[in-house]
Amino acid sequence: MNERSLRTEENRRAQENPAGVQMGENGPEQNNQAWPGPGLMLRLESLGMLSAVVVLYGRIFGGHWGLFWLLFFLPDVSFVGWIGGEQSWAATGYNLLHWEAAAMALVVAGWLGGTMLPLQLGLIWLGHISFDRVVGYGLKYRGVFRRTHLQRV
């Protein structure tokens, strides 16, 4: 290949994948990423969200920490879908129970409706999702448990 062909090929690749993310067999792999990388930034962002949830929950429901801890890991029942192998439908169930937008919608519905139960459950759910993201568990790709939007687990 001549120099012009190489530049054209590099430009084509950059347009197709501007972030430079390569999908290896174990998930996304970032080349030449600046520090702090997106994974660290997403984890720090989730740590901030988890902190905010805990403070808010404590201010609103201070006497009900038992319920908080009882329900905190409930979304992880979605792991049952992975028993017996890496099923493509298991990722969908896991992702629905670990989707921040759904938990936030429940929080907002409880807040605007003046109903404490949805607000309480939504905060617990959002806290769980944030905790998972802090420790590196992200949304799953179909069929492969170890691949997440944050990293390989």
N, C-alpha and C positions, 0 to 999 in steps of 0.2 A: 504494500500500500504506500502511496505517496503521502506527503505531509498534508496536503489539502484533504485527502480522503480521511485521514486520521482526525483532523479537526472537525470535519463534517460528522463523523461517527460520534465524537465526544459531545458535540452540540446536540445531536439527536438524543443521546443518552441523558444528557442534562435536562432536556425538555421533558422527556418521559418520566424522569425521576429527579426532580429538583432538589430533594433533600439528601440524595445520595444513599438512600436506604437500599440494602440488598436483602432479598428474602432468601436466606439459606435454608437448609432443611430443618434447622432448629429455630427458625423465626427471623425477625428483622435483625440485621447487623449493620451498625452505623460505622462508616469509614471516616476518618479524619474529623471527628466531631470536636467542637470547641468545648472547653470546660466552662461552666458545668454543662454536662450533657442533658438532653431532654429527659432521660430517665430520672436523673437526680432532681431536676427541676420539678417534675411531676410528683415525685415522692415528697419533696419539701412542701409543695402546694397542698398535698393531701394531709401532711402533718399539721399544717395551718388549719385546714378544714376540720380535722379531728379535734384539735384544740378548741376551736370555736364551738363545735357541737357539744363537747364536754362542759364547757363554761355555760353555754346557753341552757343545756339540760339541767345543770346544777342550779341555775337561777330560777328556772321555771318549775322543775320537779325535784328539788333538792332532797326530799325525803324518800325517793323511790329508786335508789340505786340498785336495789335487789332486782327489780324488774329490768332495769337497764342491762345488767350482767346476765340475767336469765335469757333475754332475747338477743343479746349482742351477736352471738354466733349462729342464730337461726338461719340466716341466708345460706350458710354453708351446707344445709341439707341438699343443696343442688349438686354437691359432689356425688351423691348417690347415682346420678346419671353416668358417671365415669366407671362405676363398678362393672367389671366384665369387659373392659376394653375402652378404647377411645372412640366413643360414638359421636357422629356428627351432630345429632340433635342435643347432646349433652351440653355443648357449648352454648346453644341458644338458651336453654334453661338457666345455666349459670350466669350468662350475660344479662338476662332479664332481671335476675335477683341481685346483680351487682352493677346496675345502671344508675348512676348518680341522678339523672334527670327524673327517674321514677320516684326515688326517695325524696328529692326536692319538691316534686309535685305534691306528694303526701304532706310534707311539712307546710307548704304554702296553703293547701286546702284546709288543713287544721287551723292555721293561723288566721286566714281570712274568714273561715267559718266559725271561729271562736270555739272550736271543738278540740278538747285537750287530747283525746285518745289518738286521732290521726297525727297530731303534732308530736306527741310522745313517741309513737311508733316510727314516724318518719325520721326523727332525730336519732333514734337508736339505729335504724337502718342506714342512715347516712354516715353515722359513726363507724359502723361495721365496714362499709365500703371504703371509707377513708383509711381505716386501719389496714385493710387488705392492700391498698395501694402503697401505703408507707412501707410495708414489708415486702413489696414486689409482686404481689398478685394482681394482675390486671385482667382485662376482658380477654376471653379465650378465642383463639381461632378454631374454626370447625375441624373436629377430628383429631386435634393434637393438643393434649392437655398441657404440655410444657410450654407452648407458645402463647405469650400474652402480648398485649399492646405495649407493655412496659419493658419486657425482657423475656429471656428464657428462664423458667423456674426450675 
